[in-house]
């Protein structure tokens, strides 16, 4: 009777595991063919075109809501960075929010919205204080955004789905522009995408009229799968290929079409 050597089986099992794991990892290459470059650029352009078309179909109220949600997305990024004492919060509290604010400043004034220029100035100065004080300022600004959003009145399920689609498309666009060879090369863009996808998921989960619609469970699953591309405010060493995330976006949009019928 022969006795098997447990160490031999352990070595063989380990070797098989390494071979399988290596097969699953994205292929790395120091040289990218022109054809692959053209394919990536075409995919990025297609994603951007989809975003532009979807945003262009929003009515003025939903376009205003979109601006507020984008600002809130940047606030969520800044908050997450401050919580882990990571750099970069000052950017998300300044340039992008100021740019979005300028586009809707007339509507904010006409509506006497709580999110005012004074709130914006406080955000721009927030990181000059302590992290704890900056978090208080961000939470106050987020409440002002929520109040401004509430002033727009009840939101239909169609509006919620349209806003979710635009936010997801913008998030995936920022992701595609921020990733190269399965690595994040633009941290700000990657983090901005995370802020936008969080706002889209909140709409899908909580917006009145969206829950209970046909295809809602499928839609929510698709959105959750998209969000897996952003496991945290800090990206992992190896990230998903943008094309796979774009495929998940297509699944989410298809589910939205079912829910809006």
N, C-alpha and C positions, 0 to 999 in steps of 0.2 A: 504494500500500500504506500503510495507516494503522498507526501505532504507538500502543499503549495506554500511558497514563500510570501508572506504578507507584504514584505517590503518591495518585492518584485512587482506585485499587483498595484501597490501604491504608486510606484514609479511609472508604470504603464498608464494608470488612470490619470496621473498628473500630466503626462505627455499628451494624452488625448484631449484633456481639458484645454491645455495651452493651444493645441492646434485648432480646436473648435472656436475658442475665444478669438484667436487671431483671424479666423475666417469671418467672424461676425463684425469685427472692427472695420470702420471705413478705410478704404485703401488710401495710403498716403504716398505722395509722389512729389519729388522736387521739381518735376517738369509737368506743366499743364499744357495740353495740346490746344492749338488755336480753336479747334472745333468745340472743345469743352468750354472754352472761354466764351465763344459766341453763344453757346447754348445757355450758359448761366446769365449772360447779359440779356438774352431774349426772354428768359423766364422772369428776370427782374423787371424788365419793361412791361411784360404782360401783367404782372402783379400791380405795378403802378397804374397802368391803364385801367385795370379793374377798379382800383380805388377811386380814380378820378371820375369814372363813369358813375359809380355808386354814389359818391358824394354830390355829383352834379344833379342827381335826381331828388335830393332832399328839398323840402319846402323851406321857406325862410325860418320858420320856428324850429324845425329840426336841425337846420344848419347852426342856429344859435345854440341849441342844446348840445350839438356835437362839439362846439368850441368849449363849452363849460366842462364837458366830460374829458376832453383832452387836457384841459388845465388840471382837472382832478387827477388824471393819470400821472402827470408830472409831479403833483403833490405827493402821490402815493410812493413814487420812486424816491423823492427826496426824503420822505419819512423813513422808508426802509433803510436808506443809506445812513441816516443819522442814528438809527437804532443800533446798527452794527458798527458805528464809528468809522464808516468807510468814506473816503473822499468822493466828491462829485455832487453833493447835494446843492451847492451854491449854483451850479449851472442850471439845474432843473427848476430852481426858484427864480431864475432871472430871465435869460434870453428867450427861451421858448414860450414862457408864460406871457412875457411882455409882448411878443409878436402876436400871439393868439388874442390877447386882450385888445390890441389896437384894431383888429378886424371886427370886433363886436362891441367896441366901446360905445358907439351911438345907441345900439339896442339896450345896452346895460343902463345908459343914462335915461332913455325913454321909459324904461320899465322901472326906474328907481330901484335897481337891483342892489342887494346887499354887498355884492362883490364890486368894490369901487377901486379907484386908483389908489386911495389911501391903503386899502388892504394889500394891493400889489406892492406898494413901496415897503410896507412892513415885511412882506415876503423877501424882497430883495435885500433887506438888511438883516434878515433872520439869522444867517450863518455868521454874522459878526458877533453874535451873543453866544451863550452856552448852548450845547445840544438840547438840554431840557427846555430852555426858553424857546429855541427854534421849533421844537416839536409842538409846543403850545400855540405858537404863531401859525404853524401849518394846520393844526386842527381847527383853529378859528377861521382860517381862510377856507378850509374844506366845508365848514358849516355855512359860510357865506355863499359858496358855490351851490350847496344843496338848497339854500333859500332862494337863490336866483333861479335854479332849475324848477323849483316848486311853483314859482310865479308864472311859469309858462302854461300851467293848467294841466288837466288830465292828459295822459299820453296813451294813444291807441296802441294795440298790439302791433299793428303794421309799422308805426313809427319806431317802437322799441326794436323790432326786428331789423328795420332799415339802419338804425343807428348802430346796432350790434354788428351788422355786416360791414359798415364803413370802418368802424373801429378795428375789427378783425383784419380787414384788408390792409389798413394802415400799419397795424402791428406786424403782420407778416411781411409787408414791404420793408419796414425798418429792420426786421430780422434778416431778410435776404440781403439787404445792403450792408449788414454788419458782420456777416459770416463769410469766411473764405477757407476752403480746405478743412472744413469741420472745426474751425477755430474762430472765436470772436475777435474781430480786428477793429471794431468800432464799439467801444463799451457804452458810450452815451446812447447810440442808436439802439443797441440791444436792450438797454434798460428802459428806454422810452417805449419800445414795443411791449415790454412787460407791463408798463403802466396802462397802456391802451387795452391790452387783452384782459386785464383785471376789470376794467370798466365794462367791457363787452360781456364778460361772464356775469357780472352783477346784474346787468339788464336781462340777460336770458334767465337767470335764476329768480329774480324778484319783481320784474316789471309786471304790472297788472295786465291781465289778459293774455300774457304769453304762456304762463303755466297752464297746462290742461289742453293746449292746442294740439291738433294732430302733429305728430312728429317731434313733440317737444323733448321727449327723452333722447331721441336720436340726435337732436340739435345740441342738447346739453352735453352729451357724451363727446360729440365732435369738438365742442368748444374746450372741454376739459383736456382732450387729447392735444389740441393746439397749445394750450397753456403749458403742457409738459416741456415745451421747448424752452421755457423760462422756469427752471426748478427753483431758482432763488434770485436775489438781486445781484449776486455774483455768479457769473457763468461757470459751468463745469469745464474741465480741460478739453473735453471733446463734446461737441454739440451736434444736434441733428442737422442733416443736410437740408438746406432751404427748400429743395424740391419736395421732400417728404412733408414738410409743413404746408407747402402750397397745396399738396394733395388733400391734406386734412381740411384746409380752408374750403376747397371745392365741396367736400362732404358736408361741411357746416352750411354753406350757402344752399346746397340742394335741400337740406333739412329745413332751412328757413322758407324755401319756396313751398314746401308741404305745409308748414305751420301757418303761412299767410293765406292759404286758400280757404 
